[in-house]
Amino acid sequence: MMNPFRFQTVPTLIVEFGAARRLGALLRAQFPALQRLCVVTDGFLHTSGLLNPALADLAAHGWHATVIDDVIADPPEHIVLEATARARTAGAELVLGLGGGSSMDVAKLIAVLAPQQEQALSDMYGVNKVSVSRLPLVQMPTTAGTGSEVTAVSIVTVGEAKKMGVVAPQLIADLAILDAELTLGLPVAATAATGIDAMVHAIEAYTSARLKNPVSDTLAIKALELLSRNLLPACEDGHNREAREAMLLGATFAGQAFANSPVAAVHALAYPIGGIYHVPHGLSNALVLPHVLRFNAESAADRYAELAEVVVPGAAGNVDEKTQALIEKLEQMIAATAIPARLRDVGIEREGLGRMASDAMLQTRLLVNNPRPVSEADALAIYTAAF
């Protein structure tokens, strides 16, 4: 018998190579009455000129755009609040997240914070704590990884190193636009880390202990197929359009999957790596992925074996052997991209593992989804294996 489930996603998805060049026209068709737009991005994308065709087309179609370009990775609260104040001052009627996951995450929060001052950001952390409506929201990713364009999650760094999530249906955008042209030439390290992040989303969605459902399963399988077949070609040739398009679509499918069948211990253990040591999120996931899979294998081998048939076509043997084949293939892919594979390679000291294990235990929102319970001692053992 099928369990009841609820599946939510972005109501409109546009997939079009070169869409950024006619962004003004696309948004004018979707939001004919609006004029004042807030573009949330990062300094590199703005100064690199990558956004210039999009900004030009926005102007050509009567949009008054305010560009907020001070988003940084793992955005701290003050960045979100300062950006919100600027959007409010500009009288923004529409928010566009254009960049990586951090830019899209900040855009979500601006959309709920800018039009009101009744509910503070500090009251929104957690699941379903947002009590206000938001401005219209559009997301346009420039990396194939986070899936933030289709999720209801925004991650903020609170204090020195603590990552907090706002999870609420209000954060689901009205429109997501996938233009693989924006990802052409993305450096190998960023391509690899964001691509593996997306693969983690698919793997964890498929094996989630809570809210796993047939729609997420279908999306996760297709995502993993697209991502696993195209990650290395995209790394080898940054201008391989076919591979870039497949990676971007795969990342979005994985995002839709985990937005409804949530991620678990890989992410829970990755957050302290990013929060304390400022390692990029995708790379943090890649560092612990094989070790969490080995830990989970005794509880999730049946499902890992099903995923092995996607990632390692022709994988033979029983479920344990197929699980081992999956883990080894993922390790080979990580090695082939030449991104760091050990915690020590990104500046983490052995003395820091205990604090990371303690911090990981705070991620109860994620750990509850893991197919096998994780204690602090388990987390320390996983970090030690990854060291």
Secondary structure, 3 states (H helix, E strand, C coil): CCCCCCCCCCCEEEECCCHHHHHHHHHHHHCCCCCEEEEECCHHHHHHCCCHHHHHHHHHCCCEEEEECCCCCCCEHHHHHHHHHHHHHCCCCEEEEEECHHHHHHHHHHHHHCCCCCCCHHHCCEECCCCCCCCCEEEEECCCCCCHHHCCEEEEEECCCEEEEEECHHHCCCEEEECHHHHCCCCHHHHHHHHHHHHHHHHHHHCCCCCCCHHHHHHHHHHHHHHHHHHHHHHHCCCCHHHHHHHHHHHHHHHHHHHHCCCCHHHHHHHHHHHHHCCCHHHHHHHHHHHHHHHHHHHHHHHHHHHHHHHCCCCCCCHHHHHHHHHHHHHHHHHHHCCCCCHHHHCCCHHHHHHHHHHHCCCHHHHCCCCCCCCHHHHHHHHHHHC
